[in-house]
Structure formats: structure tokens, C-alpha cells
Amino acid sequence: MSLHNKAINELAPADYLVIQEEHRLLDKYLSDLHDACACSKLDQLPDCQNCDHEKQASCQGRLPSFLFHIIDLAGRHFEHEEIIMLSRPHVTIAYEYYRVHKQAHADIMQQLYALSDECLSLRNQGNTAQIFNRFHEKLSHLFAEHDRSFDDPFIQSTKP
């Protein structure tokens, strides 16, 4: 999310604070997700077999919370972004860029739901650390791509 922190400085002060705080929360979420499972922090391929039963159960138990939290966090962030976009004088719901950006948000939310379902189904079959790592990697890529494709251009368009 920090890819376009420089560009958000051009937003109105109140909008800037909302976006800045939400990006901080998304960055913290990704950091917490990366460190959520003790084995997922290992340099080599994670192997939960080295963990005792309690540690494995703790990691498995935390996974659903991470999955559902990102859906809530991203959904609120996208809603705020869309409100800010519509507050621009030339932007309406019929504005092509707004419609495409809003659709990208909907697509990401759909991908988050699918990814959550995938991770939950893998929880009892696979290595929990690998699931955490995979989820982190996919989320990081998804958000970085969205930043490059949509958020940076929109924020740049707010410059006078």
C-alpha cells in the first residue's frame, strides 16, 4: 500500500488522512499476516511439523480471523476511495474511470472471498505456514497491482 503514499499528499486534507490511515492499516495487516505463523517467518520452506500441537492449533485457529478481517478492511477502504472519487467535481457514477475503478474493487473483493474459501479448505489438508505465506503473497500482489493500475493514476489526477 505504500506504493503511492507520495501521491496521496495531493488529496484534500481530510481525504488524505482517511486514505493514509487505511493504507497504514493495510500495511500493518500484511506485516501481521506475514508474521502470523511462527514457521512462516523461516527463510527456508516452512514446515509446521517442527511445531508442537498447540502451536499448530494456534496458527490454524488464527487463519479464519485473518481471512475475514481483510475482507472487512479492504471493503471499507474501497468504499471510502469511491466516496472520495465521487467528491471530485468532474467525477460522476457514469464517469468511465470511476466505473472501471469501482469494478476493479468488486473484482478484488470477489478474489478475496475466493482466496479465503481456498485457504479455509486447505487448512485441514496442508501446512498452515505455507497457507499463510501463499495468502500473504497473493494479497501483496493483488494490492500492489491495484495501486499501480488504479490508485496512482486517480491520485495523480487530483493534482491541480
C-alpha positions in Angstrom: 0.0 0.0 0.0 2.9 2.3 0.5 3.5 2.4 -3.3 1.6 5.7 -3.7 2.0 7.4 -0.3 3.8 10.3 -2.1 0.9 10.8 -4.5 -1.8 10.9 -1.8 -0.3 14.0 -0.4 -2.1 15.9 -3.2 -5.6 14.9 -1.8 -7.7 17.2 0.3 -6.5 17.1 3.9 -9.5 15.1 5.2 -9.3 12.7 2.3 -5.6 12.4 2.8 -6.0 11.4 6.4 -8.6 8.7 5.6 -6.5 7.1 2.9 -3.2 7.5 4.8 -4.7 5.7 7.9 -6.3 3.0 5.8 -3.1 2.3 3.9 -1.3 2.2 7.3 -3.8 -0.4 8.5 -3.5 -2.4 5.3 0.3 -2.3 5.6 0.1 -3.4 9.2 -2.3 -6.2 8.3 0.1 -7.5 5.6 3.0 -7.3 8.1 1.0 -9.1 10.8 -0.1 -11.7 8.3 3.5 -12.3 7.3 4.4 -12.9 10.9 1.2 -14.7 12.0 2.6 -18.2 11.9 5.9 -18.9 13.6 7.0 -21.2 10.8 6.1 -18.7 8.1 9.0 -16.5 9.2 11.6 -19.1 8.4 14.0 -18.5 5.5 13.6 -22.0 4.2 10.3 -23.6 3.2 8.0 -23.5 6.2 7.4 -26.8 7.9 4.8 -27.0 10.6 5.9 -30.5 11.6 8.6 -28.8 13.7 5.9 -27.1 15.8 4.1 -28.8 18.7 0.4 -29.5 18.5 -0.5 -26.3 20.5 1.4 -24.0 18.2 0.0 -25.7 15.1 -3.6 -25.4 16.5 -2.9 -21.7 17.3 -1.8 -20.9 13.8 -4.7 -22.8 12.3 -7.1 -21.1 14.6 -5.9 -17.6 13.7 -6.2 -18.2 9.9 -10.0 -17.5 9.7 -9.6 -14.3 11.6 -7.0 -13.0 9.1 -9.2 -14.1 6.2 -12.3 -12.4 7.4 -10.5 -9.3 8.7 -9.0 -8.4 5.3 -12.4 -8.7 3.6 -13.8 -6.1 6.1 -10.7 -3.9 6.0 -10.5 -3.9 2.1 -14.3 -3.4 1.7 -14.3 -0.3 3.9 -11.2 1.1 2.2 -12.7 0.6 -1.2 -15.9 2.3 -0.1 -14.0 5.3 1.2 -12.0 5.5 -2.0 -15.1 5.6 -4.1 -16.7 8.3 -2.0 -13.5 10.4 -2.3 -13.5 9.8 -6.1 -17.2 10.9 -6.4 -16.4 14.1 -4.4 -14.2 15.3 -7.3 -16.0 17.9 -9.3 -15.7 16.1 -12.7 -16.4 12.5 -11.4 -19.9 11.0 -11.5 -21.1 7.4 -11.3 -21.3 7.5 -15.1 -17.6 8.6 -15.4 -15.8 5.8 -17.2 -12.7 5.8 -15.0 -14.9 5.7 -11.9 -16.9 2.7 -13.2 -13.8 0.8 -14.1 -12.1 1.5 -10.8 -15.3 0.5 -8.9 -15.4 -2.7 -10.9 -11.8 -3.4 -10.0 -12.8 -3.0 -6.3 -15.6 -5.5 -6.9 -13.2 -7.9 -8.6 -10.7 -7.7 -5.8 -13.5 -8.4 -3.2 -14.6 -11.4 -5.3 -11.0 -12.6 -5.4 -10.7 -12.1 -1.6 -13.7 -14.2 -1.0 -12.4 -16.9 -3.3 -9.0 -16.8 -1.7 -10.5 -17.0 1.7 -12.5 -20.1 0.7 -9.4 -21.6 -0.8 -7.3 -21.0 2.3 -10.0 -22.4 4.6 -10.4 -25.5 2.6 -6.6 -26.1 2.7 -6.4 -25.5 6.4 -7.0 -29.2 7.3 -5.1 -30.6 4.4 -1.9 -28.7 4.2 0.9 -26.9 6.0 -0.6 -23.9 7.8 2.6 -21.8 7.4 2.5 -22.4 3.6 -1.1 -21.3 3.6 -0.2 -18.1 5.4 2.7 -17.4 3.1 0.6 -18.1 0.0 -2.2 -15.8 1.3 0.3 -13.0 2.1 2.0 -13.3 -1.3 -1.3 -13.2 -3.3 -2.7 -10.3 -1.2 0.5 -8.3 -1.6 0.4 -8.8 -5.4 -3.3 -8.1 -5.6 -3.0 -4.8 -3.7 0.2 -3.7 -5.5 -1.3 -4.3 -8.9 -4.4 -2.3 -7.9 -2.2 0.6 -6.7 -0.3 0.7 -10.0 -3.3 0.3 -12.2 -5.9 2.5 -10.5 -4.9 4.3 -7.3 -1.8 6.0 -8.5 -3.4 7.4 -11.7 -6.5 8.5 -9.8 -4.5 10.3 -7.1 -2.3 11.9 -9.7 -5.5 13.2 -11.4 -6.3 15.1 -8.2 -3.4 17.4 -8.7 -4.3 20.9 -9.7 
